[in-house]
Amino acid sequence: MNELIKSKLSTISTSAGVYIMKDINEKVIYVGKARNLKNRVSTYFNNAKKHIKVQAMVNSVHDFDYIVCKSEYDALALENNLIKKYQPYYNILLKDGKTFPYIKLDYNKNFPYFEITRKVINDGSKYFGPYIGKFRAKDIVSILNSAFSLRECHQNIQNDKKCKSCLRKDIGQCLAPCINNDIKKEYDAQLKKAIKYLNGDDEVLLSELEYKMQQMVENENYEKAIVYRDNIKMLQNVHEKVITELPKSANIDAIAYSSNANNTAITLVIIRNGKLIGIETNIVESIEENVFESYILQYYQDNALPKEILLINEISEDAVNYLCDLHNKKSAFISPKKGIKKQIIDMAKKNAEQVFIKEMNKQELEYSRTLGAVYNLQNILHLSKPPLRMECYDISHISGVYKVASMVVFIDGKPAKAHYRKFKIKEVEGNNDFESLKETLKRRLNELNDSENKDISFSSVPDLLVIDGGKGQLSSVMEIFDNYAGKYKQEINVISLAKREEEVFVPNKSEPIIIGKNKMELQLLQRIRDEAHRFAITFHRSLRGKGMVKSFLDDIKGIGPKKKKLLFKEFSNIEDLEKARIEDLMKVQGITEKLAKDIYDRLH
């Protein structure tokens, strides 16, 4: 705990309020609320043992601010607004489609039309939804517009002005109010039919689609008839999801969860007009005390409140009042104990449990092949410390030409591509992988020992260097390592991985270490070795392509360094040049028709 935090803790208020944790860069990393700010914030910085995620957050805190509120209700409202504003890393963040699509109808517009929106606001419009799963809002709007000849355009239609009609009018799919303002009654009648469907009356839309399909068949427009038929099938599939024991007017959300100390799976079941619209389950990670309530508060910040919300556990009265005030409506938040609503919440709970188990198995497997394998490698290879940062090198060339090396980095068992680096071999003549590898390692260690080096990768100390090769390659590299590792000599471990038998060699031991081929630890070493090979080959091909283009252009009279540079900028390899037409080549500054023909003829 730094002096700044100590000073603030001694003067912080005991009132209700919101606290804001910041890192060393003044970035907000967590926002929380408290009945007593002093008691709550102090618990983060005492010596008591904390959950690993809480401790990780505390370790990142450099400063904090707080805002005193009149009541816990005000603190809750402010907390949610600040979370939405700052998107702190350690809070629940519902992003990437967690605000679901709605169908919007703005009655303030002349000849209203359906729109897709993800934000529900009190603007006088009618909202239908949300829509999740396979039955998309976009599909529904398209079917409604086609079935009832409603407009798709967003033109501002005025009664005294006429606009230019579009293709949909010409093919009879739109009533075209843009050119005929006198069809207001007919348009409104069709719009009412569409609204009836959105309010739960399936038959009105199915009847219209069947009528239009029959018309297309009679007119021998079979392609369009198939489209109508497919739309009917899709709607019938949704119609089958009606929950028979619920009234048609039932608009219900059911929310349940399954969790352990690290993760929570939260399932949302959406029922509209007595139909099961969809089921969505999210895995959330947060250090918040009441993850379930925090999820509900965030979700309904931007999603509409239905008439009833069924909950596996009750939430605070402040949370209920806040959401009802936010949406300016009364909704019932209940935890059902029996009947069909209890069955619905049990279904949500079962779904959350199933997804949670799958996620835990997935995380366990991911841990085994990454960080778990890292810690096991320390024991298997008798390393001085866990190889949390591993670096692997590879050489690529063709007969000693365009020699390059790659440096690939894995952190915690995963590729850290921002740390990858590449080298052009400068000192080694001809085809000599041993010497090329030694040059690469020497340059890398020189970068590490440069105290002024600010490169994020070169300035980081590796725990383990992985060399692609056998005992000979390792011995060759160790000569360089011993001479250039400097003060880091005792901190860095070095091994080599021989490809043929996948044997691991360590310094000062003649016999290799054999790791079972099905072991995650060997597979981790193979992944970093193969990634270094891929990265080296990619760099080599890039250089070779550029070199071939330059070499090819050198042989054409009239092309000097300036034109070569311009051509190289436009066509980075031989393949691009081969695809180019004469007129494409002439677009490059300074390339005349004659030069373009010369280039083209040489290639073809």
Salt bridges, closest charged atoms under 4 A:
GLU3 OE2 - LYS6 NZ 3.80
GLU26 OE1 - LYS22 NZ 3.76
ASP63 OD1 - LYS8 NZ 2.97
ASP65 OD1 - LYS8 NZ 3.09
ASP65 OD2 - LYS22 NZ 2.64
GLU72 OE2 - ARG35 NE 3.08
GLU79 OE1 - LYS33 NZ 3.35
GLU115 OE2 - LYS109 NZ 3.48
ASP123 OD2 - LYS104 NZ 3.09
ASP139 OD1 - ARG136 NH2 3.22
GLU152 OE1 - ARG168 NE 3.78
ASP188 OD1 - LYS184 NZ 3.81
ASP201 OD2 - LYS196 NZ 3.75
ASP202 OD2 - HIS239 ND1 2.79
ASP202 OD2 - LYS275 NZ 3.05
GLU208 OE1 - LYS193 NZ 3.89
ASP230 OD1 - ARG229 NH2 3.10
ASP253 OD1 - ARG272 NH2 3.06
GLU285 OE1 - LYS53 NZ 3.04
GLU289 OE2 - ARG40 NE 3.02
ASP302 OD1 - LYS84 NZ 2.76
GLU308 OE2 - LYS341 NZ 2.67
ASP346 OD1 - LYS342 NZ 2.97
GLU353 OE2 - LYS349 NZ 3.99
GLU366 OE1 - ARG369 NH1 3.78
GLU391 OE2 - ARG389 NE 2.97
GLU391 OE2 - ARG444 NH2 2.77
ASP394 OD2 - HIS533 ND1 2.79
GLU427 OE1 - LYS442 NZ 3.48
ASP433 OD1 - HIS397 NE2 2.75
GLU435 OE2 - LYS438 NZ 3.33
GLU439 OE2 - ARG443 NH1 2.95
ASP455 OD1 - ARG421 NH2 3.12
ASP463 OD1 - LYS385 NZ 2.99
GLU479 OE1 - LYS438 NZ 3.80
ASP482 OD1 - LYS489 NZ 3.80
GLU502 OE2 - ARG529 NH2 2.97
ASP530 OD1 - ARG529 NE 2.86
GLU531 OE2 - ARG534 NH2 2.89
ASP554 OD1 - LYS564 NZ 2.33
GLU583 OE2 - ARG581 NH1 3.71
ASP584 OD2 - ARG581 NE 3.20
ASP584 OD1 - LYS587 NZ 3.96
GLU593 OE2 - LYS597 NZ 3.44
ASP598 OD2 - LYS594 NZ 3.27
